Amino acid sequence: MSATMQQTRWHIRGTGYEFCSCQPGCTCNFSGFPSSSDGACRAMVGNDIVEGHCGDVDLSGVKAIAVVDWPHAIHDGGGRAVFIVDPSVTEEQVGCLHQIYTGSLGGDPWAILGSTFEVVGLERAPISFEGEGIDQVMTAEGLGTATGRSLRNPVTNEKHEARIVLPDGFIWTEGNCGVGDFEVKAGGLSLAFTDTNWIGYDFDWSNS
């Protein structure tokens, strides 16, 4: 472990908004391989950090979105990522997020995920997370929008509640599952998907 990893401790907790190109439920959580039509994993994932720090830098209230394009399964690597942060995020906070999300400070899930993609861009845009329960809208103003809604009973069309519990999950341990649409253009990446996977969850990550 490097001196930087020993000295710089980070911890963030909040709400995650995961939209990807898999079918609802995302088989990556079970078999490790995408259920998308082309075997790729393309995603727009938001983090609304309620409380957090990286060393002495306060990360509470920070909003960030990762737009990631993996050509195959995530563990096969080769992905490209563009990060979007709210204009209120300081350069110091951006530096901390870069270290956390690329895995350079250790700590799951980013010590694992950070090795699977190359950061190819950073954008700034007002970010909002609005909604209640499974019905959510995530927006990066001028760049993209993701809309999540409940699964529906195919017979009655009533809302169909579904949760996935992963006791050993390294990203999240309980996810509320639904159907989502997302479209985003940022840093040279352009993604658009309809009626694909949407999962909302609480996260509590650190390198401690």
matplotlib code that plots the C-alpha trace (Angstrom):
import matplotlib.pyplot as plt

x = [0.0, 1.4, 1.9, -0.9, -3.3, -2.2, -2.6, -5.7, -8.9, -12.2, -15.8, -18.9, -22.5, -25.7, -28.0, -27.1, -29.0, -27.9, -29.2, -27.6, -28.2, -29.0, -32.5, -34.2, -32.6, -29.1, -27.6, -24.2, -25.3, -25.7, -23.7, -21.2, -22.2, -24.5, -28.0, -27.8, -28.6, -24.9, -23.1, -21.8, -22.3, -23.2, -24.4, -25.3, -24.8, -25.5, -24.2, -25.9, -23.4, -25.2, -22.2, -18.5, -14.9, -11.6, -8.8, -9.7, -11.9, -15.6, -17.6, -21.0, -23.7, -21.6, -23.5, -21.8, -22.7, -20.5, -21.2, -19.4, -19.1, -17.7, -17.5, -18.0, -18.5, -17.2, -14.5, -13.1, -12.2, -11.6, -14.2, -14.3, -15.7, -16.8, -17.6, -20.1, -20.1, -22.3, -20.8, -20.7, -18.1, -14.7, -11.5, -10.2, -13.4, -13.0, -9.4, -10.7, -13.5, -11.0, -8.8, -11.8, -13.5, -10.4, -9.5, -6.1, -7.0, -8.3, -11.6, -14.5, -16.2, -13.8, -10.6, -12.3, -14.3, -11.5, -9.2, -11.8, -12.1, -10.1, -11.4, -11.7, -13.5, -14.9, -18.0, -19.7, -23.5, -26.3, -27.3, -30.6, -32.2, -36.0, -38.8, -40.2, -39.4, -38.8, -40.1, -37.0, -35.6, -31.8, -30.7, -27.4, -28.6, -27.8, -26.1, -28.6, -31.6, -32.5, -36.0, -36.7, -40.1, -41.7, -41.9, -45.5, -47.6, -48.1, -51.7, -53.1, -50.5, -50.2, -46.9, -44.7, -42.3, -39.0, -35.8, -32.5, -30.6, -26.9, -25.5, -21.9, -22.5, -19.5, -21.4, -24.7, -26.4, -30.1, -31.4, -34.9, -35.4, -37.4, -37.3, -35.5, -34.7, -31.6, -30.0, -26.7, -24.0, -20.9, -17.2, -17.5, -19.7, -23.3, -25.7, -29.4, -31.5, -35.2, -36.9, -33.7, -32.3, -32.8, -31.8, -31.9, -29.8, -28.2, -24.4, -21.8, -18.3, -14.9, -11.3, -11.2]
y = [0.0, 3.4, 6.3, 8.2, 5.3, 5.0, 8.8, 9.7, 8.2, 8.7, 7.9, 8.8, 7.8, 8.7, 7.6, 5.9, 6.1, 3.3, 3.3, 0.8, -1.0, -4.4, -5.8, -4.8, -6.5, -6.4, -9.9, -8.4, -8.7, -12.5, -14.0, -11.2, -10.7, -8.1, -8.9, -6.1, -6.7, -6.4, -7.8, -4.3, -2.4, 1.2, 3.2, 6.6, 6.4, 9.2, 9.7, 12.1, 12.3, 13.2, 13.0, 12.4, 13.4, 12.7, 13.5, 17.0, 17.8, 17.9, 16.1, 16.4, 17.6, 16.8, 15.6, 13.6, 11.4, 8.9, 8.1, 4.8, 2.8, -0.7, -2.7, -6.0, -7.2, -4.7, -7.1, -7.4, -3.7, -1.4, 1.1, 4.9, 7.2, 10.8, 12.3, 15.2, 17.3, 20.2, 23.7, 24.1, 21.4, 22.9, 21.9, 20.4, 18.3, 17.2, 16.1, 14.0, 12.5, 11.6, 9.7, 7.9, 7.0, 5.8, 3.6, 5.3, 5.6, 2.0, 1.0, -0.8, -0.5, 1.9, -0.1, -2.7, -0.5, 2.1, -0.4, -1.2, 2.2, 5.2, 8.7, 10.5, 13.7, 15.9, 18.1, 20.6, 21.0, 21.5, 18.1, 17.3, 14.1, 14.5, 12.0, 9.7, 6.0, 4.1, 7.0, 9.2, 11.7, 12.4, 15.4, 16.9, 20.1, 20.4, 17.0, 14.2, 12.9, 9.5, 8.6, 5.6, 4.1, 0.9, -2.4, -3.2, -6.4, -7.6, -8.6, -5.8, -3.0, -2.3, -1.3, -4.4, -3.8, -5.7, -5.6, -7.4, -8.2, -9.0, -9.6, -9.6, -6.9, -4.6, -1.7, -2.0, -4.7, -3.8, -2.3, -1.2, -2.3, -0.8, 0.2, 3.2, 5.4, 7.5, 9.7, 11.5, 13.2, 14.2, 14.3, 12.4, 9.7, 9.4, 6.9, 6.4, 3.5, 2.9, 0.3, -0.9, -1.5, 1.1, 0.5, 2.9, 2.2, 3.6, 3.5, 3.7, 3.4, 4.0, 2.8, 2.3]
z = [0.0, -1.0, 1.5, -0.2, 0.3, 4.0, 4.7, 2.7, 4.0, 2.3, 3.0, 1.1, 1.6, -0.2, -2.9, -6.2, -9.5, -11.9, -15.5, -17.9, -21.2, -19.7, -19.4, -16.1, -13.2, -14.8, -15.1, -14.3, -10.7, -11.0, -13.8, -14.4, -18.0, -19.5, -20.9, -23.4, -27.0, -28.0, -25.0, -24.0, -20.8, -21.3, -18.3, -16.8, -13.0, -10.5, -7.0, -4.7, -1.8, 1.4, 3.6, 2.8, 3.0, 1.4, 3.9, 5.1, 2.0, 2.7, 0.0, 1.6, -0.9, -4.0, -7.0, -9.7, -12.7, -14.5, -18.2, -19.0, -22.2, -21.7, -25.0, -23.3, -19.7, -17.1, -15.8, -19.4, -19.1, -22.1, -20.9, -21.5, -18.8, -18.7, -15.4, -14.9, -11.8, -10.6, -11.2, -7.4, -7.0, -6.3, -8.1, -4.8, -4.6, -8.3, -7.5, -4.6, -6.7, -9.4, -6.9, -5.4, -8.7, -10.4, -7.5, -6.8, -3.1, -2.8, -1.3, -2.9, -5.3, -7.0, -6.5, -8.7, -11.1, -11.6, -13.3, -16.0, -17.6, -18.8, -17.9, -21.2, -20.1, -17.4, -17.9, -15.6, -15.6, -13.0, -11.7, -10.2, -8.7, -8.4, -7.6, -5.0, -4.5, -7.7, -9.9, -10.4, -12.9, -13.0, -15.1, -16.2, -17.7, -21.4, -21.4, -20.6, -18.7, -17.2, -16.1, -13.9, -13.2, -11.7, -13.4, -14.4, -14.0, -17.5, -16.9, -14.7, -15.5, -11.8, -10.3, -9.7, -6.8, -7.1, -5.0, -5.3, -2.1, -2.5, 1.0, -0.5, -3.1, -3.5, -5.1, -3.2, -1.1, -1.7, -5.0, -5.9, -9.5, -12.3, -15.9, -17.2, -20.2, -20.6, -23.2, -22.7, -24.8, -22.9, -23.6, -26.9, -25.5, -26.8, -25.2, -25.6, -24.4, -23.7, -21.4, -19.9, -16.4, -13.6, -10.0, -7.1, -4.0, -0.9, -0.8, 2.0, 0.6, 2.1, 2.1, 5.8]

ax = plt.figure().add_subplot(projection="3d")
ax.plot(x, y, z, "-o")
ax.set_aspect("equal")
plt.show()
